[in-house]
């Protein structure tokens, strides 16, 4: 008894010293605990359900989370006989998770162990769990554990939650996990798991949340097994290698709320029995090979549905009218399928925040926009590769979607001018109009788009000069305010390739792309005001004059392309200050003189400078002949003019003076 009390006292003093040292450190630094990221909160949502349902003990609870501990986890804490709840999540603990010392042989009282969001590595322990037969919650997510999932985890007769996601675990799902009769939450996504789902796993009939995304799992969904999980609320198998059809028996999962099967190799028609899952809120089937008529599913029974994503499949026909009965639907993506026809007016009855219709042969864009005009909550509108060869709607009365933050109307060969109704979109952050046939000058009202930081109008037929008002868009000059509203989207957006996805608009680069048009005139010197630009592309236009020295102020540039114009003069030496440049192209102009040899410019290939026969430099075939060519003196056209005027004036003054002297001398001595 005396020894037990002594061990307890030591543990108490150890915990007290940890707590005091941490608090004093934060107080000294004036620091606050780091906020919990949104993605962590969303994927740990079942934790609270499990804890509430099982009424976990409060005595012996030690919450040391969100601190700056370093080093390993003391075995005295993990293998204490008195601690019931141990939470050291969101710290900086590292090293291995030690197996129990030989002196520990009896079953421990620990019920909750949360070591998530640390830096633990090495092989995930296996013997440890044989001593933790009272364990209810184990969260080891967001570390770097390797090895296999230990079958011994199910020796606890009370295990309700097991979260091992965001590690480097490999191998298959142990069949022994089917013996976890009390397991409600099993999450092991974002690892390196492979193989098929063992049939024994479906014996764990208490499962409510089964989440295995982003692994290498394969095989088909067994309809006879899946119906055994009658309590299932979340089924998340996205980003794996599953194949085959969705079994018709899925309609027997009456409690199912979230179905994620996206990014797999599944195929076939959707079972009509999906309509029986009346509690469904999320259906994610994107990037598969599903086909047939989507109307096989009666969506009018799915009144709780909020998100429907069937991106990049082979569905055909028309978008079923029953979808427009889903009064709670806020995100709808049917892009990259084979739907056709006109947009149904009934879509205007939905309270959509996100709508993507891209790459379907829809028609009648003017009618579609009058339907969209009834949207009051829409923030994301994607209609690219649709309404091909139609005219951009010009009706100035369109004003119903002023909350739009992202609009993608590229790749449709649309004709006409930039419509005035665009100027009313004061919340617009991203505007994509590339690869159309739009004409006319860039309108002066472009600076009314106060929130715009991404503008791509490349490959059109715009004419005239680059307007100065374009350089007055606030968010291209300082985008600090963008992070007050990062523009979270309801479904992930894809940029440049389908493997890169973004949940926030601020993840997009700050971009100004006017390439492949018919812009004329000079590059406005005011371009230097756009100090937050990441990408600037004015290539393939009819611009002339010099590269303005103010471009050198754009120190955050990663891409600079001024190729295929009529630019002349020298390359400003101050371009060496652009240390983040990863792509640079000034080919096919009329530039001359030495290429600055410092900074990033010396790292680019010859092709970045081709088509400028008057250029010379160490990285070019044409070397500079002068020994002093390495030192570049940049004289602007204005400076050159001043010097020429000075010398001409001085010469005239000197000549007149000499002539005057001659006349005076002649008068007196002639």
SVG drawing of the C-alpha trace seen along z (x, -y; Angstrom):
<svg xmlns="http://www.w3.org/2000/svg" viewBox="-39 -97 82 111">
<polyline fill="none" stroke="black" stroke-width="0.4" points="0.0,0.0 2.9,-2.3 4.7,-1.7 1.5,-2.3 1.0,-5.6 4.6,-6.6 4.3,-5.8 1.1,-7.8 2.8,-10.7 5.7,-10.6 3.3,-10.6 1.4,-13.5 4.6,-15.5 5.7,-14.6 2.5,-15.7 2.5,-18.9 6.0,-19.7 5.0,-19.1 2.0,-21.4 3.7,-24.2 6.7,-24.2 4.4,-24.4 2.3,-27.1 5.3,-29.2 6.9,-28.7 3.7,-29.9 3.3,-32.8 6.9,-33.9 6.6,-33.8 3.1,-35.3 2.1,-32.3 -1.3,-30.7 -1.9,-27.0 -2.1,-26.4 -5.6,-26.3 -7.0,-22.9 -7.0,-22.7 -10.5,-22.3 -9.6,-19.1 -8.6,-17.5 -11.8,-18.5 -13.9,-17.1 -12.1,-13.8 -12.3,-13.4 -16.0,-14.2 -16.9,-10.6 -14.6,-11.0 -17.2,-13.1 -20.0,-10.6 -18.0,-7.7 -16.9,-9.6 -20.5,-10.8 -22.0,-7.4 -19.6,-5.4 -19.5,-8.0 -15.7,-7.8 -14.4,-8.2 -13.2,-11.7 -11.0,-10.6 -7.4,-10.0 -7.8,-12.2 -4.7,-14.1 -5.0,-16.4 -1.6,-17.6 -2.6,-18.3 -1.6,-21.4 1.7,-21.9 5.4,-22.1 6.7,-18.9 9.6,-17.3 11.3,-14.0 9.6,-10.7 6.5,-9.8 7.6,-8.7 6.6,-5.0 5.6,-6.0 2.7,-7.9 1.5,-5.4 1.8,-2.4 0.5,-4.0 -1.9,-1.9 -3.9,-5.0 -4.3,-7.1 -7.6,-6.5 -7.5,-9.2 -4.1,-10.3 -4.2,-13.0 -0.9,-14.3 -2.1,-15.2 -0.9,-18.2 2.5,-18.4 6.0,-17.7 6.6,-14.3 8.8,-12.0 10.7,-8.8 9.2,-5.3 6.3,-4.3 7.9,-2.0 6.6,1.5 5.7,2.0 8.6,2.7 8.8,6.2 7.6,5.1 4.2,4.3 2.2,7.5 -1.3,6.7 -4.1,5.1 -3.9,1.3 -6.8,-1.0 -6.2,-3.2 -9.4,-3.8 -8.5,-6.7 -5.1,-7.1 -4.8,-10.1 -1.3,-10.5 -2.4,-12.0 -0.7,-14.9 2.8,-14.3 6.0,-13.1 6.1,-9.5 7.7,-7.1 9.1,-3.6 7.0,-0.4 3.6,-0.6 3.7,1.5 1.9,4.8 2.4,6.3 1.3,3.0 -2.4,3.6 -2.4,7.0 -2.1,5.0 -4.8,2.4 -7.9,4.6 -9.9,1.6 -9.1,-0.6 -12.2,-2.4 -10.5,-5.0 -7.2,-4.9 -6.2,-7.8 -2.7,-7.6 -3.5,-9.5 -1.3,-12.0 2.1,-10.6 4.7,-8.5 4.1,-5.0 5.2,-2.2 4.6,1.5 1.2,3.4 -2.0,2.9 -1.6,5.2 -4.4,7.9 -4.0,7.6 -5.9,4.3 -9.2,6.3 -8.1,7.9 -9.9,5.0 -13.6,6.0 -14.5,2.3 -12.7,0.8 -15.1,-1.6 -12.9,-4.0 -9.7,-3.2 -8.1,-6.0 -4.8,-5.3 -5.1,-7.6 -2.4,-9.7 0.5,-7.4 2.7,-5.1 1.2,-1.8 1.3,1.0 0.0,4.5 -3.6,5.5 -6.6,5.1 -6.3,7.9 -9.2,10.3 -9.0,10.3 -10.5,6.8 -13.8,8.5 -13.7,9.7 -14.0,6.0 -17.7,6.5 -17.9,3.0 -16.0,1.1 -18.0,-1.8 -15.3,-4.0 -12.5,-2.5 -10.4,-5.1 -7.2,-4.1 -7.2,-6.4 -4.1,-8.0 -1.7,-5.0 -0.2,-2.4 -2.6,0.4 -3.2,3.0 -5.2,6.1 -9.0,6.7 -11.4,6.1 -11.5,9.4 -14.9,11.0 -14.4,11.2 -14.3,7.4 -18.0,7.3 -18.6,9.3 -18.0,6.1 -21.6,5.2 -21.4,2.2 -19.5,0.3 -20.9,-3.2 -17.9,-4.9 -15.8,-2.8 -13.2,-5.1 -10.3,-3.8 -9.6,-6.6 -6.3,-7.0 -4.8,-3.6 -4.2,-0.8 -7.2,1.4 -8.9,3.3 -11.6,5.9 -15.4,5.6 -17.9,4.6 -19.6,7.8 -23.3,7.2 -23.9,10.1 -21.3,8.8 -22.1,5.1 -25.6,5.5 -24.3,6.9 -23.2,3.4 -26.7,2.3 -25.5,-0.5 -23.3,-2.1 -23.5,-5.9 -20.3,-6.7 -18.7,-4.5 -15.6,-6.1 -13.6,-4.0 -12.5,-6.8 -9.1,-7.0 -8.4,-3.3 -8.6,-0.6 -12.0,0.9 -13.8,2.2 -17.2,3.6 -20.7,2.3 -22.4,0.8 -24.4,3.8 -28.1,3.4 -28.2,4.5 -26.7,1.1 -30.4,-0.1 -30.7,1.9 -28.3,-0.4 -31.1,-2.6 -28.8,-4.7 -26.3,-5.6 -25.6,-9.3 -22.3,-9.6 -21.2,-7.5 -17.7,-8.1 -16.6,-5.9 -14.8,-8.5 -11.5,-7.9 -11.8,-4.2 -12.3,-1.9 -16.0,-1.1 -18.4,-0.8 -21.9,0.2 -25.3,-1.5 -26.3,-2.9 -28.7,-0.6 -32.2,-2.0 -32.2,-0.8 -29.9,-3.8 -33.2,-5.7 -34.0,-3.7 -31.1,-5.3 -33.3,-8.2 -30.8,-9.6 -28.1,-10.2 -26.5,-13.6 -23.4,-13.1 -22.9,-11.0 -19.4,-11.1 -19.0,-8.9 -16.5,-11.0 -13.7,-9.7 -15.1,-6.2 -16.6,-4.5 -20.3,-4.5 -22.6,-4.7 -26.2,-4.6 -29.1,-6.8 -28.8,-8.7 -32.5,-8.8 -32.6,-5.2 -32.2,-6.7 -35.3,-8.6 -33.6,-11.5 -36.8,-12.9 -36.7,-10.4 -33.3,-11.8 -34.5,-15.0 -31.5,-15.2 -29.0,-15.2 -26.6,-18.2 -23.7,-17.1 -23.9,-15.1 -20.6,-14.7 -20.5,-12.5 -17.6,-14.2 -15.9,-12.3 -18.1,-9.3 -20.0,-8.1 -23.6,-9.0 -25.7,-10.0 -29.2,-11.4 -30.5,-14.4 -30.0,-15.4 -32.9,-13.8 -35.7,-16.2 -35.9,-14.4 -32.6,-16.0 -34.4,-19.4 -36.6,-18.1 -33.7,-17.8 -34.5,-21.0 -31.3,-20.8 -28.9,-20.3 -26.1,-22.9 -23.4,-21.3 -24.0,-19.7 -21.3,-18.5 -22.2,-16.6 -19.1,-17.6 -17.3,-15.4 -20.2,-13.2 -22.4,-13.0 -25.5,-14.9 -27.2,-17.1 -30.0,-19.5 -30.9,-22.8 -30.6,-23.6 -33.9,-22.9 -35.6,-26.0 -36.3,-23.9 -32.6,-24.1 -33.3,-27.7 -35.4,-26.3 -32.3,-24.9 -30.2,-26.9 -27.0,-26.0 -23.6,-27.3 -21.6,-25.1 -22.6,-24.2 -20.4,-22.5 -21.7,-21.5 -18.4,-21.5 -17.7,-19.4 -21.2,-18.3 -22.9,-19.4 -25.5,-21.7 -27.0,-24.4 -28.7,-27.8 -26.4,-29.7 -28.6,-32.8 -31.5,-30.8 -29.2,-29.1 -28.0,-32.4 -31.5,-33.7 -32.1,-30.5 -28.8,-31.1 -30.0,-34.6 -32.3,-33.3 -29.3,-31.9 -28.7,-34.0 -26.1,-31.7 -24.0,-30.6 -20.3,-31.2 -18.8,-28.7 -20.1,-28.4 -18.3,-26.1 -19.7,-25.8 -16.5,-25.3 -16.6,-23.4 -20.3,-23.9 -22.6,-26.1 -19.9,-25.9 -19.9,-28.7 -22.7,-30.6 -22.6,-34.3 -21.7,-35.4 -24.9,-36.7 -25.0,-40.5 -28.2,-41.2 -27.3,-43.9 -30.2,-43.0 -28.4,-39.8 -27.5,-40.6 -28.8,-37.7 -25.5,-36.0 -23.5,-38.8 -22.0,-36.3 -20.1,-34.6 -16.4,-34.1 -15.3,-31.7 -16.6,-31.5 -15.1,-29.2 -16.4,-29.7 -13.3,-28.6 -12.9,-26.4 -16.3,-27.1 -15.5,-29.2 -17.9,-31.9 -18.2,-35.0 -19.1,-38.6 -17.6,-41.2 -17.0,-41.0 -20.5,-41.7 -21.3,-44.6 -23.0,-42.3 -19.6,-40.9 -18.7,-44.3 -21.4,-43.7 -19.6,-40.7 -17.7,-42.5 -16.9,-39.3 -15.4,-37.6 -11.9,-36.2 -11.2,-33.9 -12.3,-34.6 -11.5,-32.1 -12.4,-32.9 -9.5,-31.4 -9.9,-29.6 -12.9,-31.5 -13.4,-33.9 -14.2,-37.0 -13.4,-40.3 -13.2,-44.0 -11.0,-46.0 -10.5,-45.1 -13.2,-47.3 -12.2,-50.1 -14.6,-48.8 -12.3,-45.8 -11.0,-47.6 -14.5,-47.4 -13.8,-43.7 -12.2,-44.5 -11.7,-40.9 -10.2,-39.6 -6.7,-38.0 -6.9,-35.4 -7.7,-36.6 -7.2,-34.4 -8.5,-35.7 -5.8,-33.9 -6.4,-32.7 -9.2,-35.1 -9.3,-38.0 -9.1,-41.0 -7.7,-44.2 -6.5,-47.6 -4.0,-48.5 -3.7,-46.9 -5.8,-49.2 -4.3,-51.1 -7.3,-50.3 -6.2,-46.7 -3.3,-47.8 -5.7,-49.3 -7.4,-46.0 -6.8,-46.0 -6.2,-42.3 -3.5,-42.2 -1.6,-44.9 -2.1,-43.5 -4.0,-40.3 -3.7,-40.3 -7.5,-40.8 -8.1,-37.5 -7.1,-35.5 -9.9,-37.0 -12.2,-35.1 -10.2,-32.3 -13.1,-31.2 -13.8,-27.7 -15.7,-25.7 -18.2,-22.9 -16.4,-20.5 -12.7,-20.4 -11.6,-22.3 -9.1,-21.0 -6.4,-23.1 -4.3,-22.2 -4.6,-18.5 -7.1,-16.4 -4.6,-15.2 -4.3,-18.7 -7.3,-19.7 -8.1,-22.8 -10.6,-23.4 -9.9,-27.1 -9.7,-29.7 -6.7,-31.3 -4.8,-28.2 -4.8,-29.4 -1.9,-31.6 -2.3,-35.3 -2.3,-35.4 -2.7,-37.8 -2.8,-36.0 -3.6,-38.1 -1.6,-35.8 -2.6,-34.9 -4.7,-38.0 -4.2,-41.1 -3.2,-43.6 -1.1,-46.4 0.9,-49.3 3.5,-49.2 3.5,-47.3 2.2,-49.9 4.9,-51.0 2.2,-50.7 2.5,-46.9 5.0,-47.3 2.1,-48.0 0.9,-44.4 3.4,-43.3 1.6,-40.1 1.5,-38.6 2.8,-35.0 2.3,-34.6 2.4,-37.2 1.8,-36.1 1.6,-38.7 3.0,-36.4 1.8,-36.2 0.4,-39.7 1.5,-42.7 3.1,-44.7 6.1,-46.9 8.4,-49.2 10.8,-48.2 10.4,-45.9 9.5,-48.4 12.0,-48.6 9.0,-48.4 8.6,-44.7 11.6,-44.2 9.3,-45.2 7.3,-42.0 9.5,-40.1 7.0,-37.3 6.8,-36.3 7.2,-32.6 6.3,-32.8 7.1,-35.6 6.3,-35.2 6.7,-38.1 7.5,-36.0 6.2,-36.5 5.8,-40.2 7.7,-43.2 9.6,-44.3 13.0,-46.0 15.8,-47.4 17.8,-45.7 16.8,-43.3 16.7,-45.2 19.5,-44.0 17.3,-44.4 15.3,-41.3 18.0,-39.5 15.9,-40.4 13.2,-38.0 14.5,-35.1 11.3,-33.0 11.2,-32.7 10.8,-29.1 9.6,-29.8 10.9,-32.7 10.4,-33.3 11.2,-36.4 11.8,-34.6 10.8,-36.0 11.1,-39.7 13.7,-42.3 15.7,-42.6 19.4,-43.4 22.5,-43.5 23.8,-41.2 21.6,-38.9 22.1,-39.7 24.2,-36.9 23.0,-36.9 20.0,-35.6 17.6,-33.1 18.1,-34.3 21.3,-32.3 19.4,-29.1 17.0,-29.1 17.6,-27.3 18.5,-28.9 15.0,-28.5 13.9,-31.2 15.9,-33.8 15.5,-32.4 14.4,-34.7 16.4,-37.7 19.5,-37.7 20.9,-40.9 21.1,-39.3 24.3,-37.9 25.4,-36.2 27.3,-33.3 24.3,-31.0 23.7,-31.8 25.5,-30.7 26.1,-34.4 28.7,-35.5 29.2,-39.2 32.4,-40.5 33.2,-43.2 35.3,-42.2 33.2,-44.4 29.9,-42.9 29.4,-41.2 28.6,-44.6 25.2,-45.7 24.2,-49.4 20.5,-49.8 19.6,-53.1 15.9,-53.7 14.6,-55.3 13.7,-58.4 17.2,-58.7 18.8,-58.2 16.6,-61.0 17.7,-63.4 21.3,-62.6 21.0,-63.1 19.2,-66.4 21.9,-67.5 24.8,-66.8 23.0,-68.3 22.2,-71.4 25.7,-71.6 27.0,-71.3 24.8,-74.1 25.7,-76.3 29.3,-75.7 29.0,-76.3 27.1,-79.6 29.7,-80.7 32.5,-80.0 30.8,-81.9 30.0,-84.8 33.7,-85.0 34.8,-85.0 32.4,-87.9 33.7,-89.9 37.3,-89.3 36.6,-90.2 34.9,-93.5 37.8,-94.6 40.8,-93.1 39.4,-92.6"/>
</svg>
